[in-house]
Amino acid sequence: MKRRSFVKGLITASAGSVIASPWVARKAFAAAHTDTVKLGCLFSSSGTMANLEGRLNFVARMAAEEINAKGGVLGKTVEVITTDPGSDWPLYAQLGRQLIQQEEVAATFGCWTSVSRKSVLPVVEQNDALLYYPLHFEGEENSKNVVYLNSPPSSSVLPAVEYLMSEEGGNAKRFFMVGSDYVWPRTINQQLKGYWAAQGIEPDAWREEYVPVGHSNFQTLINEIREFAAQPGGQPVVILTVVGNSIPDFFREYVNQGVSAFDVPVLGLDALEADFEGLDTTSLVGHLNCWAYLQNAAGPSNQEFLANWASYVEANDIPFSPDVAIDPMVSTYDGVHLWALAAEKAGSFDVPAVRDASAGLTFACPSGYDISMSAENNYVKRGVFIGSLNENKSFDILWQSPDTPEPVPFSPYMNT
Amino acid sequence: MQPAYAGCTFPALHLDLIMLFFRRTLARFFIPLLLIVASMPAHAQDRAAILTEICSGDFAAQQSALGQLASAGVEQGETGASWARTIVDAFEGRNLRCGDGMAVIDGDAGAVMAGTLEPVTNVDSASLDAPSVNLRLRAVAASANAVLRLFTEMEAAERLNAANYIDQRREAATGTNIGAALERETDPDVRAVLITLRASLLMSDDDPTNRIVAIEAIAEDATLRNRTMIAEAIKTETDAAVIASGEAALADIDQTLAIGQVLATLYAGASYASVLFLAALGLAIIFGLMGVINLAQGELIMVGAYAAWFTQEAIRVTVPGLLDYYLIIAIPISFLVAALVGLIMEVLVIRRLYDRPLMTLLATWAISILLINTVRVTIGSQNLEFHQPGYVAGGFPIVGDFIMTSNRLFAIAIAVLAFVAVVVVLRKSLFGMNVRAVTQNRSMAGAVGIDTRRTDMMAFALGSGLAGLAGLALSPLYNVNPGMGTGFIVDSFMVVVLGGVGSLIGAIVAAFGIGQINVIIEPIYGAVAAKVFVLLMVIVFIQWRPEGLFAPKGRR
């Protein structure tokens, strides 16, 4: 009997931990005070996105601490409340509602994949709340309740593809698109096809393939890429929009089948330093990505940001690398600061006031650009970097935009 | 443009661009350099001109300069080639720095003048810019480097490597520089490679017989890329004999390519099957023979992979010389660690639930979550980095465009070994006989004196250990992280159910069937559709034959 009850206990405990894990967890050190203002985070610490999204919780806290060290916002201390949506898209909406209605947060910061953002969108719109979204994405959305901290394709993907098609970038003539099968890759590829058609490129110069999310066996696809590359018609490139753990799986098979970046470079639109943690990148040197921030960005503000992150990781014993900084981290960091600036300017934490005050704000981003919020929508003007993978699992800057291009939420190439 | 053969035409190709460049950069670089050049010997003048070009940051000029560097060995022999190689190395490594009308090479021991390789003291090299290196220049530089190695390497083996490398990457190879290398070459193996290489570079030669030789040399390596090259060349060809030889070569290549394609499909199917089979083998014993629905099977695979990683780290610290063999050394370790975890699971939880299958399902699911989160908390959620020894990295070209990748070959080998071992254990050993007896009729087996409890425990441990072995074999193929196991669980149940519960042969046939059908459908309808098709086929098949492919005869 005793044994049985032990087993039962074990089962309930394990099952309980599953149910309990996604609940709102309050940070112990920031006990609730009346002189605090709350910010909510919707980033997963478990599931497939854990390794990427998990870092963003800590960056948001770090930014809040910086603000608090300077006296807080409107005399109040900023408290960051984190949640764990467990990479389960509908749970983002549920926890978002909980943050807004029960915790009464002044703003939420969250989501990585577009599908999670789409699930939170009705919640923030119904409650007239603010969601700061830190990822570059497919555009085609313009909600007054979302601040799009990162770039739509017009100011991230298209400049990178233009670069690849230039003489300097390798004179790309033919394109093999590989993506995970969901909204972001399909929309991006739709826009790219419209763009190429507008450039007078014939449809037989590109191919489009999709794999299930989480796909890992890339043998057949890479055989097809090699076949595509060997055909006449000019320099081929791969536009890679697979996400998560499919990225290292893709590159591992790519190397093993002997395809080099010299022959067929891959532009990995979601490829980050963190995706290469388990790989030896010496034979992957030269593959490309494009983001609004790269760790090697020049300038004192980046040095300061990297130093702060490293010491923050050390001081708080955070389970992420102190010397890896990725674009969404910087975007989240920018977002917290932009929110604080807007609240200061508005003199209030009310969402409509903060939203109105956001227009025209600027902030010195660690990327080295002065990013700014445009007055007519909730998009942020960011710079563009094209990175080239090096031996040390990080990206060298191959090209960067001279200024911050105007973000265009709705692509003119979508329906061509 | 054909990237592979860009090298053979580019000196002429970019002449106009080069002229343009000279005009453009005259004011910035050329006037100060001209003054220096006037008082130099001939080859020093060439060097200065090359350095001006490579420093210009102008793509066409840099490409032309790399082409000249690659041919430095033609007239100036080893000394020229050795200087050129230093420059190319520095350019690739971004240690070449330019400015103020001069070029220096940054090194650990201080900077040297690029033209003379003499030390400089009065220049702060950090203040000078490294010229940009884009992908195409990197490719030309890598090719040029290999050409120069033909002139500078002392060891024949190194020159052979270089020659084979140029065969793959020909941007900087020309008939002239390969010809010059061939004249100097004494080693017969290297000569053989260079003769074919030079022949294949004569595609645009004036002499039709040389063009035929070139076609034949190219056709020796029957890849789609070479096929495209020949096909493009004979489009503009006027000489009938050359066209005939080209068409014959194309027909030959097509045949080889077709064989290669069939083999590639078979191999892809076999390798996918080996993954499915490895993941399912442990389950075939635990679920197939014992009837336990073990949802933590995927996590046992993960435990095996982590054990392999810890073995690697231990070897790295204790006997780094054996690091390349860690995957072999880890075979028993991964097996035993996963078997031990399985044993503990069995003793603590599963043994109490043999007569309540629904509870087992819940309990094993809970254990899987427990294992995932324990690993995540203690080790972290990032992908682990595995050292890739030669036998699991890269691949060998076999026929046509078919490349046999070694990491998948390793998985196939482990799958075959594991299958043979399991069959031997189950058929030939006393323990195997006990397992079969217990699974056929538990109470009768107990009555003849078999310790059924102990047999269950050992069988569960064996099944878990096999999952651990799968983790080891899959670590060169997949990302190793705490969540890696969840992806395998559906596939392994599918294989076991389709194959017939309790049948090892069934599991093998089912794995092969699913793998092969998947890779046949994938190129036609895409990976998403392949997955749907396979699942639909399995459902229809199970409807028609619920007991699976190979149902064990007799009562259960």
Interface residues (C-beta under 8 A of the other chain):
Chain A: R3 R4 V7 L10 I11 S14 A15 S17 V18 S46 G47 T48 A50 N51 G54 E167 E168 G169 G170 N171 D181 E209 Y210 V211 P212 G214 H215 S216 N217 Q219 T220 L221 N223 E224 R226 E227 A229 A230 Q231 P232 G234 Q235 N245 P248 D249 R252 E253 V255 N256 Q257 G258 A261 F262 D263 P265 A274 E277 G278 L279 D280 V285 G286 P319 S321 S388 L398
Chain B: M1 Q2 P3 F59 S132 N134 L135 R136 R138 A139 A142 R169 T223 L224 R225 R227 T228 A231 E232 A264 A268 S271 Y272 V275 L348 V349 R352 L353 L362 A363 A366 I367 I369 L370 N373 R376 G380 S381 Q382 N383 L384 E385 F386 Q388 A393 G394 G395 P397 D401 I403 T405 S406 N407 R408 L477 Y478 N479 V480 N481 G483 G487 V519 E522 P523 G526 A527 V528 K531
